Amino acid sequence: MELSGDVSSGLGRAHVFMAQPHYQEQFRALLGKTAWPGTLNVTVEGSNLIHYIALRKKSGIDTLDASDEDRAEATEIEVSDFEAHRIRGFLRDGVSFGGATAFKAQFKTLSGSIECAILIPDLTRHIDVVEVIAGACLREKFNLEDGAVVQIKLD
């Protein structure tokens, strides 16, 4: 499966979560290295959104915020070959840090590619934004600005 979408700005809060040692240990096991403390947001639409909804469903994420038509089409997408990696949440100093599901992938631009993972948080506000993690800051590594078109190919 390959998703294509546009780089978009997020809320700027992912680094608070991504920098937590509990998560970083799990990202190291997943990626073979720690993840850059942030995510790159990629907005998807059309058939790319349908495929992403199928991954969200596999992750156990409620997709009621998607249209009935999109949910029905996503049911037809075969995702059983893609291994879902569980990222466990934790409690620190009375603050709950939620879990997520990750899918290993390759992040591709016209100037190169890098191993990455799609991270689907258990609690998220958006259905059409794919959050990508990698061992490097993807915006800097590939000189990406909002609106740049990128591809994410699941392993």
C-alpha positions as CSV (number, residue, x, y, z in Angstrom):
1,M,0.0,0.0,0.0
2,E,1.3,3.4,-0.9
3,L,-0.3,6.6,0.5
4,S,0.3,10.0,-1.2
5,G,-0.5,13.3,0.4
6,D,0.5,16.9,1.1
7,V,2.7,17.9,4.0
8,S,0.8,20.0,6.4
9,S,1.4,21.9,9.7
10,G,0.2,20.3,12.9
11,L,-0.5,21.7,16.3
12,G,3.1,21.7,17.3
13,R,2.6,19.5,20.3
14,A,3.8,16.1,19.2
15,H,7.3,16.8,20.6
16,V,6.0,16.7,24.2
17,F,4.9,13.1,23.6
18,M,7.5,12.0,21.2
19,A,10.4,13.0,23.6
20,Q,9.2,10.7,26.4
21,P,11.7,8.0,27.2
22,H,9.0,5.3,27.4
23,Y,7.9,6.0,23.8
24,Q,11.5,6.4,22.5
25,E,12.4,2.9,23.8
26,Q,9.5,1.5,21.8
27,F,10.4,3.6,18.7
28,R,14.0,2.2,18.9
29,A,12.6,-1.3,18.9
30,L,10.4,-0.4,15.9
31,L,12.8,1.7,13.8
32,G,16.1,0.4,15.0
33,K,16.9,3.9,16.4
34,T,15.1,6.6,18.4
35,A,12.6,8.8,16.6
36,W,13.1,12.5,16.0
37,P,10.9,14.1,18.7
38,G,8.0,15.2,16.5
39,T,5.8,13.9,13.7
40,L,5.4,15.0,10.1
41,N,1.7,15.5,9.2
42,V,0.6,14.4,5.7
43,T,-2.9,15.2,4.7
44,V,-4.6,12.6,2.5
45,E,-7.8,12.6,0.5
46,G,-9.7,10.5,-2.0
47,S,-8.4,6.9,-2.4
48,N,-5.5,7.7,-0.1
49,L,-7.9,8.6,2.7
50,I,-9.9,5.4,2.1
51,H,-6.7,3.3,2.5
52,Y,-5.7,5.3,5.6
53,I,-9.2,4.7,7.1
54,A,-8.6,1.0,6.6
55,L,-5.4,1.2,8.6
56,R,-7.2,3.2,11.3
57,K,-9.8,0.4,11.5
58,K,-7.1,-2.2,11.8
59,S,-5.7,-0.2,14.7
60,G,-9.0,-0.3,16.4
61,I,-9.6,3.4,16.0
62,D,-13.2,4.5,15.8
63,T,-13.9,5.7,12.3
64,L,-17.4,7.2,12.9
65,D,-16.0,10.6,11.9
66,A,-15.5,9.3,8.3
67,S,-18.4,9.3,5.9
68,D,-20.5,6.2,5.6
69,E,-19.3,5.8,2.0
70,D,-15.6,6.1,3.0
71,R,-16.0,3.6,5.8
72,A,-17.7,1.1,3.5
73,E,-15.0,1.5,0.9
74,A,-12.3,1.1,3.5
75,T,-13.8,-2.3,4.5
76,E,-12.9,-3.5,1.0
77,I,-9.2,-2.7,1.4
78,E,-7.0,-5.6,2.3
79,V,-4.6,-4.7,5.2
80,S,-4.0,-8.1,6.8
81,D,-0.4,-8.2,5.4
82,F,0.6,-5.0,7.3
83,E,1.9,-5.7,10.8
84,A,0.4,-3.4,13.4
85,H,3.0,-2.6,16.2
86,R,1.5,-1.6,19.5
87,I,3.0,1.5,21.2
88,R,2.0,1.2,24.8
89,G,0.9,4.3,26.8
90,F,1.9,5.0,30.3
91,L,1.3,7.2,33.4
92,R,3.9,9.6,34.6
93,D,3.5,12.0,37.5
94,G,-0.3,11.6,37.3
95,V,-0.3,12.5,33.6
96,S,-1.6,9.8,31.2
97,F,0.3,9.4,27.9
98,G,-1.9,7.4,25.5
99,G,-1.0,4.4,23.3
100,A,-0.8,4.2,19.5
101,T,-0.4,1.8,16.7
102,A,2.5,2.0,14.3
103,F,3.0,0.6,10.8
104,K,6.5,0.4,9.4
105,A,7.0,2.1,6.0
106,Q,9.3,4.0,3.7
107,F,8.9,7.8,3.4
108,K,9.6,8.9,-0.2
109,T,10.1,12.3,-1.9
110,L,11.6,13.2,-5.2
111,S,15.0,13.7,-3.4
112,G,15.2,10.4,-1.6
113,S,13.6,8.0,0.9
114,I,14.0,7.0,4.6
115,E,12.6,4.3,6.8
116,C,9.7,5.5,8.9
117,A,6.5,4.5,10.6
118,I,3.0,5.7,10.4
119,L,1.8,6.5,13.9
120,I,-1.9,6.3,14.7
121,P,-2.6,7.6,18.2
122,D,-5.4,6.1,20.1
123,L,-6.7,9.6,20.7
124,T,-6.5,11.9,17.7
125,R,-8.5,14.8,16.4
126,H,-8.2,14.3,12.7
127,I,-9.1,11.5,10.4
128,D,-7.4,12.7,7.2
129,V,-3.9,13.4,8.6
130,V,-1.2,10.7,8.6
131,E,1.4,11.2,11.3
132,V,4.9,10.0,10.3
133,I,7.8,9.3,12.6
134,A,11.4,8.7,11.6
135,G,14.9,8.8,13.0
136,A,15.4,12.3,11.4
137,C,13.4,15.5,11.1
138,L,11.7,14.8,7.8
139,R,11.0,18.5,7.1
140,E,14.7,19.3,7.4
141,K,16.1,16.2,5.8
142,F,14.1,16.7,2.6
143,N,13.6,20.5,2.8
144,L,9.8,20.1,2.9
145,E,7.3,22.9,3.2
146,D,3.6,22.7,3.6
147,G,1.9,21.5,0.4
148,A,4.9,19.3,-0.7
149,V,3.6,16.0,-2.1
150,V,5.1,12.9,-0.5
151,Q,4.6,9.2,-0.5
152,I,4.5,6.6,2.3
153,K,4.9,3.0,1.2
154,L,4.0,0.5,3.9
155,D,6.4,-2.5,4.3
